[in-house]
Structure formats: C-alpha cells, structure tokens
C-alpha cells in the first residue's frame, strides 16, 4: 500500500548541485499553475591519474571527485564527464505502453551540458520515463523511473562520451594534510578510536596518539571514543577539526541505552546490530554490538550513550527472514528502545516476472511481501541472448510494477527471476528518502550489508550531499527488503 507522492513535495534538497526544480507556484499564461519541472544531469564516470584528469578536463577546471584509489601509484581519481550522448529517452503510460502524446526524447538533452529538463506534464500519472544507454553492441543498459519518483537527479551512464566538459558541482574537498590528536584517558579506557568523514572509523587500539586523521577542508567534528577491556564503548569527545592537532580529553559516558531488536517472528537470523549517532548533521558509527555478541545475543543489549541532547541515535539491524535480506533502521526515542524489523508479511517466494507481452512485463510484488506501509520498489534483471545483454532497473511505488521493454534488445519472459528491493516505511516517502534508495544501487551509493545488485545506468548522490544523505538515512525509520 502506498501514499502517492505529490509532485513537488520536497523536491530533493540533496541534489542542489544539479539544478533546482520549479516549485510549481508561478502562474502560467492561462492563469493556472505551471507544472513542476525537474532537471536530470547525465554524466559518465571516468578514472584517471591527476595528470591525465587535468589534461582531460582542461586548464582551470576543478572536477568533482567521487572516489580516490590510493592503492595505485600514482593515485587514481574517479570524476565525471557530462554525458549528452544518450541512446534514447522514452515515456510510457502506467500500463507500460508507449506514451504518444508527449515530445520528450533524447533530442531534449542539451548537447553541451548533458542536462534533460522534464516537466510533470511530459509523463502521464503513474507512467514511466526510461533512459536507454547503449554501451557497446553487446551491452544495453536501461533505467526506468515512475513519474511519482521524479526529482532533480544526477544519473551516470556507461557509454563513452568522448571529449566533454567535466562535472564540477557539489564537490567536497579533503584537507591537503592530515592531522592528529593525543587523547587524555583514564584506567577504565583500554582502547581508543577516532572517526572522521574521509578516514571513517579507525580500529580501536591502545595508542593514545591518533595520527593521519583526514578531515574536510570546510571543517567537521571528529569523534573520539574509548572502550573498556571487553570492547564496550565507555567514553567520547567531539573535537572540531579546526582545533586539531590538540590534546583531547575523553569524557566518561554516564547514560545508557537498552535495546530490544524485534522478535523471532521478525527475524530468522540477525547478523549485525549497530547504533549510529548524528551530531551537528554528521553521522557516526557509535557502537556495533556485532563486535561483542553474535546470534541470539544480538536481540538485546545495553550500551552507554551521551546524556546530552545534542546527539540523535538510531539502531541499524541486518538479518534475514524467509530467505529475504532485511535491513531495518529505527530512530531511538527513549533510553529503553524497542527496534522492530520488517513488520509485514514475507513469503519464501523468489520474485519473478508475473506476466510478459511483446512490449511490457509485470511483477506482482505482493506475492513475496505484503505491507500496509508506504513502499518504493526496485525491480531489476539481466537478460543475455546470443552474448548480447540487457540490464534493466525499474523504480516504482505501485505494488504491481510494470517494466516497459525496448524493442530490438534481449527481453525477459514470464517466469524469469528478477532482483527485487523494497523501501518500506510508515512515514510518507519524500524525495529525500527515495532518491537515497535509488542511489543505494549505484557504484558509489551508501549501502548496508545487503544488496549486491547494481544499476548499470544509476542515480548518483553528488559527493557534497553524501553527508546530508547519511543524516537522512540515520534519522528516518524504515526497512529495506531484498531478494
């Protein structure tokens, strides 16, 4: 069951670097309300050394870096070139048939910037828009998004774009040099660790000096934590990066959080239970019970937390039920916290294409799962015929998901197994969370321990917005179910 997302309700704040959508409030010449508009920026990710990247992007260009491979000498950097060369853009009705009343096509893409402007009127209600990317003669990649999930998006394609402008928006910059801290502790603190955005969380050790701390140029708060001899967290300190290097005093934790993670009806097995903390809009890995407990012992526990109201906490539980992988996140509302897993029905039924015609296939998601919450779905498949492959991912909010088929490339048939994922929440599905759900299946998406299927044409989160995305994912309650 789903609440249909009103178009224009919270157009994604995550993707401000991709261009703003109209708020739909300006009057048209006819005296009515202008339709909401969205921008899709297409890019191709490339990986090069710094010298080759500078040559490709040109003098004076500062490309946005999506990833750095420090294992290579010299280091390799992944950046994005704007991608105006798209094989086709197609629009479909809600039943998957071709929509013939609109004019949206690949010719609508700006030939220099690689930007596609989409009006809400370009797609019928419940309908779909597909991006077809022909990487080679034997690789066909398709991304299809239902109208109700439209927002401003950054979309990565595989097709070689040749010499194009580099994407230079929404970047986040690592400081040129690392920093360090010396930690003041007491005898109850057997080990210590630190966590920053670029460094991640370090492995707790006995050294009081912490070095090689990577920070954001614009500033962030670094979390320092201490642990007792049984590896339970027992102290912390947040230190502004602008104050480093310094001697930081670890303060003992005096408050506790008691958790209960679901019931045996909600989990066949639990593999991981962790607590995340959000402080000043940045998200940290506060404690992972998996380091001190396994199996049934993960269903309950007590851990020290800050008594300050400056931090927000959420539990993240990962496990299985009825052969489905589940990741459940729940906001912590009190010091005695019960965290539920997926509360709907799960049947041990592999997701398959329920029916297919020459132009559309359908998946009935309720055969495998059923929920009274609001859901967004991802259905994907890979079909190979005579060494030619089609990779197709569809995002939808309807319980019956229609997959429009593109003629001339390998198509699935009824009964074929597909990969299914569902974002399930009692809260309304805003574009903030659904954008994050779609970006989860990109090469650089924020992933949990479940989910191995990636989109060949994928929604990307611009690097500067990953901090906000992590906060959103840690301050909402939801489950992601996959199989």
LOPA-28277 format. One record per residue (C-alpha): residue number from 1; x, y, z. Coordinates in pm, 1 decimal. Example, Ala and Ser with C-alpha at 12.3 -4.5 7.8 and 13.67 -1.06 7.14 Angstrom:
REM LOPA-28277
[1 [1230.0 -450.0 780.0]]
[2 [1367.0 -106.0 714.0]]
//
This chain:
REM LOPA-28277
[1 [0.0 0.0 0.0]]
[2 [129.0 344.6 -84.4]]
[3 [57.9 710.4 -45.8]]
[4 [122.8 858.8 -389.5]]
[5 [389.4 1125.4 -357.2]]
[6 [254.7 1466.5 -461.0]]
[7 [485.0 1607.0 -728.8]]
[8 [677.7 1899.8 -590.7]]
[9 [651.6 1778.8 -229.2]]
[10 [1004.2 1833.4 -102.7]]
[11 [1191.0 1834.6 -432.8]]
[12 [1521.3 1681.9 -333.5]]
[13 [1735.6 1909.5 -121.4]]
[14 [2015.9 1659.4 -167.5]]
[15 [2078.8 1746.4 -528.2]]
[16 [2101.1 2121.9 -529.1]]
[17 [2413.2 2098.9 -739.8]]
[18 [2213.0 1950.1 -1024.9]]
[19 [1985.3 2248.9 -1074.1]]
[20 [1663.3 2340.0 -898.7]]
[21 [1318.3 2226.0 -990.6]]
[22 [1035.3 2472.0 -1025.8]]
[23 [812.5 2489.1 -722.1]]
[24 [511.4 2486.9 -947.6]]
[25 [384.0 2810.5 -799.5]]
[26 [427.8 3057.0 -1084.3]]
[27 [117.7 3137.5 -1285.3]]
[28 [107.1 3032.6 -1649.1]]
[29 [-23.6 3245.8 -1931.7]]
[30 [-358.2 3076.3 -1891.6]]
[31 [-384.9 3185.6 -1529.8]]
[32 [-327.4 2836.1 -1389.4]]
[33 [-30.4 2683.7 -1209.5]]
[34 [277.7 2594.4 -1408.0]]
[35 [375.6 2226.1 -1390.3]]
[36 [669.3 2123.9 -1174.3]]
[37 [992.7 2088.2 -1367.7]]
[38 [1296.7 1872.7 -1291.5]]
[39 [1649.8 1851.6 -1425.7]]
[40 [1844.6 1532.8 -1488.9]]
[41 [2218.9 1578.1 -1529.2]]
[42 [2374.7 1287.5 -1720.7]]
[43 [2740.8 1205.1 -1658.7]]
[44 [2993.7 935.1 -1740.6]]
[45 [3230.8 835.9 -1459.9]]
[46 [3598.2 816.2 -1556.0]]
[47 [3904.9 707.0 -1357.8]]
[48 [4245.8 864.1 -1428.6]]
[49 [4561.9 987.3 -1261.3]]
[50 [4563.7 1351.0 -1154.3]]
[51 [4775.4 1447.9 -1454.3]]
[52 [4550.5 1274.0 -1706.5]]
[53 [4238.8 1411.1 -1536.7]]
[54 [4378.0 1764.1 -1561.4]]
[55 [4451.9 1712.0 -1929.9]]
[56 [4102.4 1577.6 -1998.0]]
[57 [3914.7 1845.3 -1801.5]]
[58 [4130.3 2133.7 -1919.1]]
[59 [4308.5 2422.0 -1752.6]]
[60 [4118.5 2591.2 -1473.6]]
[61 [3863.5 2310.9 -1430.8]]
[62 [3818.2 2155.4 -1085.6]]
[63 [3631.7 1826.6 -1142.0]]
[64 [3417.9 1676.9 -866.7]]
[65 [3590.1 1368.4 -723.3]]
[66 [3369.5 1068.5 -649.9]]
[67 [3641.7 828.0 -532.2]]
[68 [4018.4 809.6 -482.8]]
[69 [4222.2 491.6 -522.4]]
[70 [4527.2 536.8 -302.4]]
[71 [4648.4 181.6 -368.1]]
[72 [4764.7 285.9 -714.1]]
[73 [5087.4 478.8 -778.5]]
[74 [5021.1 749.2 -876.2]]
[75 [4673.8 765.2 -720.8]]
[76 [4369.3 723.8 -944.2]]
[77 [4072.1 959.4 -919.5]]
[78 [3714.5 891.5 -1028.9]]
[79 [3543.3 1200.2 -1168.4]]
[80 [3253.5 1270.0 -1405.1]]
[81 [3228.1 1399.5 -1760.3]]
[82 [2898.9 1548.3 -1873.9]]
[83 [2711.9 1298.8 -2091.9]]
[84 [2484.9 1436.1 -2366.5]]
[85 [2515.4 1118.7 -2578.5]]
[86 [2219.1 905.9 -2471.7]]
[87 [2080.5 633.6 -2698.5]]
[88 [1716.4 720.9 -2629.2]]
[89 [1465.5 871.6 -2386.1]]
[90 [1120.8 710.1 -2388.6]]
[91 [797.5 776.1 -2198.6]]
[92 [532.7 515.3 -2113.9]]
[93 [181.9 500.6 -1974.9]]
[94 [112.1 341.3 -1637.2]]
[95 [41.7 6.5 -1807.0]]
[96 [382.1 14.8 -1977.8]]
[97 [253.8 101.9 -2323.9]]
[98 [427.0 380.0 -2519.4]]
[99 [300.2 731.5 -2441.6]]
[100 [242.3 902.2 -2775.8]]
[101 [116.2 1245.9 -2668.0]]
[102 [445.6 1388.6 -2539.7]]
[103 [756.6 1521.1 -2712.1]]
[104 [1029.4 1422.5 -2466.0]]
[105 [1318.1 1243.9 -2641.2]]
[106 [1697.8 1226.0 -2649.9]]
[107 [1686.7 1543.3 -2860.0]]
[108 [1558.3 1720.6 -2546.9]]
[109 [1900.9 1675.1 -2383.7]]
[110 [2126.9 1980.9 -2400.6]]
[111 [2410.2 1881.0 -2637.9]]
[112 [2673.5 2062.2 -2429.1]]
[113 [2569.5 2028.2 -2064.4]]
[114 [2403.8 1685.8 -2083.2]]
[115 [2100.3 1817.7 -1893.7]]
[116 [1744.8 1696.9 -1957.7]]
[117 [1461.5 1922.2 -1836.4]]
[118 [1143.1 1732.0 -1754.0]]
[119 [800.9 1883.6 -1697.0]]
[120 [548.9 1691.8 -1489.5]]
[121 [320.4 1721.9 -1792.8]]
[122 [569.4 1525.3 -2005.2]]
[123 [473.9 1199.5 -1829.9]]
[124 [121.9 1069.2 -1760.1]]
[125 [23.8 997.8 -1398.5]]
[126 [156.9 658.5 -1295.6]]
[127 [366.1 648.6 -1612.0]]
[128 [737.7 590.8 -1657.0]]
[129 [1040.3 750.5 -1820.1]]
[130 [1325.6 529.5 -1946.5]]
[131 [1689.3 615.2 -2015.0]]
[132 [1842.3 374.7 -2268.1]]
[133 [2221.8 365.1 -2272.2]]
[134 [2391.8 152.9 -2537.4]]
[135 [2743.3 98.9 -2406.6]]
[136 [2859.2 -134.4 -2684.9]]
[137 [2693.0 -350.1 -2945.6]]
[138 [2651.3 -625.8 -2688.3]]
[139 [2562.9 -427.8 -2373.1]]
[140 [2228.0 -248.0 -2339.4]]
[141 [2153.0 -64.9 -2012.0]]
[142 [1817.4 83.5 -1913.5]]
[143 [1696.3 285.0 -1612.6]]
[144 [1321.1 338.5 -1573.4]]
[145 [1164.9 566.3 -1309.8]]
[146 [796.1 614.1 -1237.8]]
[147 [659.8 968.0 -1256.0]]
[148 [579.4 976.1 -883.3]]
[149 [951.5 933.7 -805.3]]
[150 [1066.3 1225.0 -1022.2]]
[151 [1312.4 1470.2 -868.6]]
[152 [1633.0 1650.4 -966.7]]
[153 [1882.5 1371.5 -1032.4]]
[154 [2243.8 1309.8 -1125.2]]
[155 [2249.4 999.0 -1348.1]]
[156 [2555.0 800.8 -1453.4]]
[157 [2570.1 621.1 -1789.6]]
[158 [2828.7 380.5 -1933.4]]
[159 [2850.6 499.2 -2295.4]]
[160 [3183.4 659.7 -2387.4]]
[161 [3121.0 1032.1 -2425.5]]
[162 [3447.4 1137.5 -2589.0]]
[163 [3573.7 1485.5 -2501.8]]
[164 [3313.9 1661.6 -2288.5]]
[165 [3303.2 1919.9 -2011.7]]
[166 [3378.8 1787.1 -1664.3]]
[167 [3117.9 1792.5 -1387.4]]
[168 [3240.2 2047.5 -1131.8]]
[169 [2944.7 2093.3 -896.8]]
[170 [2859.4 1964.6 -547.3]]
[171 [3212.2 1866.8 -453.1]]
[172 [3358.6 1800.8 -110.1]]
[173 [3729.4 1859.1 -53.1]]
[174 [3969.3 1672.0 171.2]]
[175 [4227.1 1882.3 355.3]]
[176 [4570.3 1884.0 193.3]]
[177 [4734.7 1738.6 503.9]]
[178 [4627.6 1501.4 777.3]]
[179 [4611.8 1599.2 1143.3]]
[180 [4648.9 1427.6 1479.6]]
[181 [4539.4 1426.5 1841.4]]
[182 [4662.3 1299.2 2175.7]]
[183 [4388.3 1154.0 2393.1]]
[184 [4365.5 1201.8 2765.9]]
[185 [4212.2 886.6 2917.7]]
[186 [4189.5 701.9 3249.8]]
[187 [4247.2 340.8 3355.2]]
[188 [3894.5 233.7 3257.5]]
[189 [3965.4 312.4 2892.9]]
[190 [4157.6 18.6 2747.3]]
[191 [4136.3 124.1 2381.1]]
[192 [4051.5 434.8 2180.9]]
[193 [3948.7 519.0 1823.8]]
[194 [3855.5 815.4 1607.6]]
[195 [3609.8 878.3 1323.1]]
[196 [3605.2 1147.5 1053.9]]
[197 [3430.8 1174.6 718.2]]
[198 [3724.9 1079.2 495.6]]
[199 [3903.2 847.1 741.0]]
[200 [3594.7 657.7 850.4]]
[201 [3614.0 485.7 1187.4]]
[202 [3955.8 363.5 1295.6]]
[203 [4012.8 26.4 1460.6]]
[204 [4027.9 72.2 1840.5]]
[205 [4381.8 33.6 1975.9]]
[206 [4582.5 107.1 2288.9]]
[207 [4773.2 405.5 2147.7]]
[208 [4682.0 741.9 2299.5]]
[209 [4821.0 928.6 1996.9]]
[210 [4596.7 928.5 1688.7]]
[211 [4756.7 1031.1 1361.1]]
[212 [4672.5 1053.5 991.4]]
[213 [4325.8 1193.3 1058.7]]
[214 [4173.5 1306.8 728.0]]
[215 [3924.7 1593.2 751.3]]
[216 [3702.4 1808.4 531.0]]
[217 [3860.4 2139.3 425.6]]
[218 [3549.1 2334.7 525.0]]
[219 [3555.7 2176.8 871.9]]
[220 [3387.1 1896.1 1062.1]]
[221 [3369.8 1745.7 1410.4]]
[222 [3591.6 1441.7 1471.9]]
[223 [3456.7 1179.4 1711.9]]
[224 [3699.7 1019.2 1957.8]]
[225 [3575.7 713.6 2151.0]]
[226 [3712.9 486.7 2423.3]]
[227 [3639.3 124.1 2511.2]]
[228 [3676.6 -99.5 2815.9]]
[229 [3866.3 -428.1 2821.1]]
[230 [3558.4 -608.7 2680.8]]
[231 [3539.9 -368.4 2382.2]]
[232 [3228.7 -185.6 2505.6]]
[233 [3220.5 189.0 2443.0]]
[234 [3261.8 391.4 2763.8]]
[235 [3372.9 743.0 2668.5]]
[236 [3370.6 1001.7 2390.0]]
[237 [3464.6 1350.4 2275.2]]
[238 [3370.2 1558.1 1973.0]]
[239 [3650.6 1790.4 1862.0]]
[240 [3620.0 2047.2 1582.6]]
[241 [3878.8 1980.0 1311.9]]
[242 [3980.0 2346.6 1332.6]]
[243 [4106.7 2272.6 1686.1]]
[244 [4334.5 1988.5 1572.4]]
[245 [4608.0 1899.3 1646.0]]
[246 [4534.5 1910.3 2017.6]]
[247 [4512.1 1705.9 2335.1]]
[248 [4151.9 1587.5 2366.8]]
[249 [4000.3 1468.6 2690.8]]
[250 [3773.8 1164.3 2664.1]]
[251 [3470.3 1210.3 2886.1]]
[252 [3316.2 902.4 3053.9]]
[253 [2965.9 807.8 2937.3]]
[254 [2718.0 806.0 3224.5]]
[255 [2387.6 735.6 3046.1]]
[256 [2279.1 401.1 2897.5]]
[257 [2055.4 276.9 2618.8]]
[258 [1871.7 -54.7 2649.4]]
[259 [1762.6 -206.3 2320.3]]
[260 [1539.2 -491.2 2213.8]]
[261 [1567.9 -580.0 1846.7]]
[262 [1244.3 -729.4 1718.7]]
[263 [1106.0 -1073.4 1783.3]]
[264 [1156.6 -1421.7 1643.9]]
[265 [859.7 -1352.8 1414.3]]
[266 [1051.3 -1063.4 1257.2]]
[267 [1392.0 -1230.9 1215.0]]
[268 [1507.4 -1579.9 1124.2]]
[269 [1863.8 -1467.1 1191.7]]
[270 [2038.6 -1146.2 1293.6]]
[271 [2388.8 -1083.5 1160.8]]
[272 [2454.6 -726.7 1271.7]]
[273 [2311.8 -468.0 1513.2]]
[274 [2470.2 -124.3 1534.5]]
[275 [2397.2 217.4 1680.1]]
[276 [2451.3 532.5 1472.3]]
[277 [2478.8 881.8 1618.7]]
[278 [2402.8 1211.1 1444.7]]
[279 [2579.3 1519.7 1576.8]]
[280 [2562.4 1858.3 1404.3]]
[281 [2418.8 1692.7 1090.1]]
[282 [2707.7 1446.2 1057.6]]
[283 [2656.6 1071.8 1112.0]]
[284 [2892.6 849.7 1312.2]]
[285 [2917.9 476.9 1386.5]]
[286 [2866.5 495.4 1762.9]]
[287 [2878.3 125.5 1855.3]]
[288 [2844.4 -214.0 1685.0]]
[289 [2710.2 -492.6 1903.8]]
[290 [2841.2 -738.9 1647.0]]
[291 [3190.0 -678.8 1790.7]]
[292 [3086.4 -815.8 2130.7]]
[293 [2794.2 -1052.1 2055.9]]
[294 [2664.8 -1290.8 1789.6]]
[295 [2343.7 -1474.1 1700.9]]
[296 [2057.5 -1453.6 1950.4]]
[297 [2266.9 -1237.1 2184.5]]
[298 [2219.7 -953.4 1935.5]]
[299 [1847.0 -929.0 2010.2]]
[300 [1902.9 -725.2 2326.7]]
[301 [2176.7 -519.7 2481.0]]
[302 [2280.2 -220.0 2686.5]]
[303 [2531.5 40.9 2572.8]]
[304 [2645.7 373.2 2716.0]]
[305 [2536.3 685.6 2530.8]]
[306 [2574.9 1057.5 2577.0]]
[307 [2336.5 1226.3 2820.3]]
[308 [2346.7 1536.7 2600.4]]
[309 [2050.7 1626.6 2382.1]]
[310 [2290.7 1725.0 2102.4]]
[311 [2307.6 1370.3 1963.8]]
[312 [2035.9 1168.0 1792.7]]
[313 [2063.1 789.1 1778.9]]
[314 [1921.8 514.6 1559.3]]
[315 [1959.7 138.3 1554.6]]
[316 [2051.0 -49.3 1236.4]]
[317 [1972.0 -421.1 1234.4]]
[318 [2063.4 -655.5 948.1]]
[319 [1943.2 -1012.3 908.4]]
[320 [1718.0 -1248.9 717.8]]
[321 [1363.9 -1383.9 717.0]]
[322 [1202.9 -1630.2 478.1]]
[323 [1514.9 -1611.0 256.1]]
[324 [1479.9 -1229.9 221.6]]
[325 [1760.8 -996.4 329.9]]
[326 [1642.8 -720.4 564.3]]
[327 [1799.1 -400.1 692.4]]
[328 [1586.3 -214.7 949.2]]
[329 [1663.4 132.7 1083.9]]
[330 [1473.1 277.9 1378.7]]
[331 [1507.3 615.9 1546.4]]
[332 [1580.5 595.4 1919.5]]
[333 [1310.2 779.5 2111.6]]
[334 [1399.4 687.6 2471.2]]
[335 [1661.6 512.2 2682.5]]
[336 [1456.3 193.5 2663.3]]
[337 [1428.9 130.3 2291.9]]
[338 [1242.2 -143.5 2109.2]]
[339 [1350.3 -169.5 1748.0]]
[340 [1120.7 -355.0 1511.3]]
[341 [1223.8 -537.8 1199.8]]
[342 [1004.9 -553.2 891.0]]
[343 [653.0 -590.1 1032.6]]
[344 [479.1 -700.2 711.9]]
[345 [434.4 -1045.0 560.2]]
[346 [722.1 -1218.3 382.4]]
[347 [672.9 -1535.3 180.6]]
[348 [959.1 -1761.4 79.2]]
[349 [888.2 -1697.6 -287.7]]
[350 [1156.5 -1582.2 -529.0]]
[351 [1046.3 -1266.3 -716.9]]
[352 [968.2 -1343.4 -1079.5]]
[353 [809.5 -1174.9 -1379.5]]
[354 [439.4 -1245.4 -1333.7]]
[355 [347.7 -1183.2 -1697.7]]
[356 [506.7 -1056.6 -2019.3]]
[357 [388.2 -933.4 -2357.2]]
[358 [592.7 -810.0 -2650.1]]
[359 [610.9 -460.4 -2500.4]]
[360 [586.0 -491.7 -2120.5]]
[361 [647.3 -730.6 -1830.2]]
[362 [491.8 -707.4 -1484.0]]
[363 [589.9 -807.7 -1131.3]]
[364 [332.8 -858.7 -856.8]]
[365 [538.0 -760.1 -550.9]]
[366 [270.4 -881.5 -305.8]]
[367 [346.4 -1244.6 -392.8]]
[368 [670.0 -1213.8 -197.9]]
[369 [593.9 -937.4 52.5]]
[370 [294.5 -750.0 179.9]]
[371 [287.3 -437.1 391.9]]
[372 [41.9 -169.0 495.1]]
[373 [326.1 85.5 497.6]]
[374 [441.0 308.0 212.2]]
[375 [674.2 138.9 -33.0]]
[376 [910.6 222.3 -313.5]]
[377 [1027.5 -73.2 -524.1]]
[378 [1326.9 -160.3 -735.4]]
[379 [1294.4 -443.6 -988.1]]
[380 [1599.2 -534.0 -1195.5]]
[381 [1703.0 -809.0 -1431.6]]
[382 [1986.1 -904.0 -1663.7]]
[383 [1896.4 -1097.1 -1978.8]]
[384 [2154.2 -1240.4 -2217.9]]
[385 [2069.1 -1384.8 -2559.6]]
[386 [2347.6 -1489.1 -2801.1]]
[387 [2609.9 -1297.9 -2598.9]]
[388 [2404.2 -975.9 -2607.6]]
[389 [2289.6 -849.3 -2264.9]]
[390 [2016.3 -617.2 -2140.9]]
[391 [2048.0 -473.8 -1788.0]]
[392 [1729.5 -300.9 -1674.6]]
[393 [1628.1 -146.5 -1339.4]]
[394 [1281.0 -4.6 -1270.5]]
[395 [1179.0 212.4 -973.6]]
[396 [810.7 236.1 -885.1]]
[397 [569.8 296.8 -597.1]]
[398 [291.8 68.8 -723.9]]
[399 [259.4 -286.1 -588.1]]
[400 [233.8 -413.5 -945.5]]
[401 [546.6 -288.0 -1119.8]]
[402 [538.2 -262.5 -1498.6]]
[403 [865.2 -294.4 -1688.9]]
[404 [847.1 -133.1 -2034.6]]
[405 [1051.9 -326.7 -2291.4]]
[406 [1267.8 -169.8 -2560.3]]
[407 [1239.9 -341.7 -2896.3]]
[408 [1545.9 -486.8 -3064.3]]
[409 [1736.2 -584.4 -2748.5]]
[410 [1714.4 -904.7 -2536.1]]
[411 [1388.4 -914.9 -2341.2]]
[412 [1287.9 -1133.6 -2045.5]]
[413 [997.3 -1376.0 -2045.6]]
[414 [729.9 -1458.7 -1790.4]]
[415 [869.7 -1667.6 -1506.9]]
[416 [1220.3 -1520.7 -1523.7]]
[417 [1365.3 -1445.1 -1181.2]]
[418 [1427.4 -1078.9 -1102.2]]
[419 [1604.3 -892.3 -821.5]]
[420 [1353.0 -712.4 -600.8]]
[421 [1411.4 -449.9 -333.4]]
[422 [1154.3 -254.9 -134.2]]
[423 [1192.4 57.1 78.8]]
[424 [921.5 18.0 344.2]]
[425 [827.1 296.6 586.4]]
[426 [528.2 406.7 792.3]]
[427 [628.2 764.9 710.5]]
[428 [546.9 943.0 387.0]]
[429 [800.2 882.3 111.8]]
[430 [962.6 1216.1 37.8]]
[431 [1206.6 1260.0 -248.4]]
[432 [1487.8 1282.9 8.0]]
[433 [1449.6 917.9 106.7]]
[434 [1350.6 778.8 -233.4]]
[435 [1648.6 949.3 -400.5]]
[436 [1869.4 785.6 -137.4]]
[437 [1703.7 449.5 -206.4]]
[438 [1773.4 477.2 -579.5]]
[439 [2132.2 596.3 -523.2]]
[440 [2193.1 291.4 -299.7]]
[441 [2227.6 79.5 -613.6]]
[442 [2493.8 291.8 -781.2]]
[443 [2862.8 207.4 -767.7]]
[444 [2916.2 475.6 -503.1]]
[445 [2585.6 450.2 -315.0]]
[446 [2560.8 424.7 62.7]]
[447 [2499.2 54.4 110.7]]
[448 [2419.8 -169.3 402.2]]
[449 [2540.0 -525.5 431.2]]
[450 [2266.5 -641.9 197.6]]
[451 [2229.8 -558.1 -168.2]]
[452 [2473.1 -678.6 -429.9]]
[453 [2283.2 -586.3 -746.9]]
[454 [2393.5 -254.5 -901.5]]
[455 [2234.9 -38.7 -1171.8]]
[456 [2431.4 -0.1 -1496.3]]
[457 [2254.1 333.8 -1551.3]]
[458 [2239.0 468.4 -1198.5]]
[459 [2130.7 757.0 -978.9]]
[460 [2431.3 917.2 -809.6]]
[461 [2443.9 1130.5 -498.3]]
[462 [2680.3 1425.4 -554.1]]
[463 [2971.0 1395.7 -305.5]]
[464 [2885.5 1720.2 -123.7]]
[465 [2541.5 1581.0 -46.3]]
[466 [2654.0 1247.3 99.3]]
[467 [2675.6 1395.3 450.0]]
[468 [2312.4 1505.6 430.4]]
[469 [2210.5 1171.8 279.7]]
[470 [2372.7 981.6 566.9]]
[471 [2187.3 1200.6 813.3]]
[472 [1855.6 1134.8 638.0]]
[473 [1917.7 759.2 637.2]]
[474 [2004.4 767.2 1008.8]]
[475 [1710.7 980.8 1122.6]]
[476 [1424.0 800.9 948.9]]
[477 [1264.5 468.3 1043.4]]
[478 [1234.8 215.2 761.9]]
[479 [1319.8 -132.4 636.3]]
[480 [1484.3 -235.5 310.4]]
[481 [1388.1 -583.1 195.6]]
[482 [1582.4 -752.1 -84.3]]
[483 [1598.5 -1080.2 -270.1]]
//
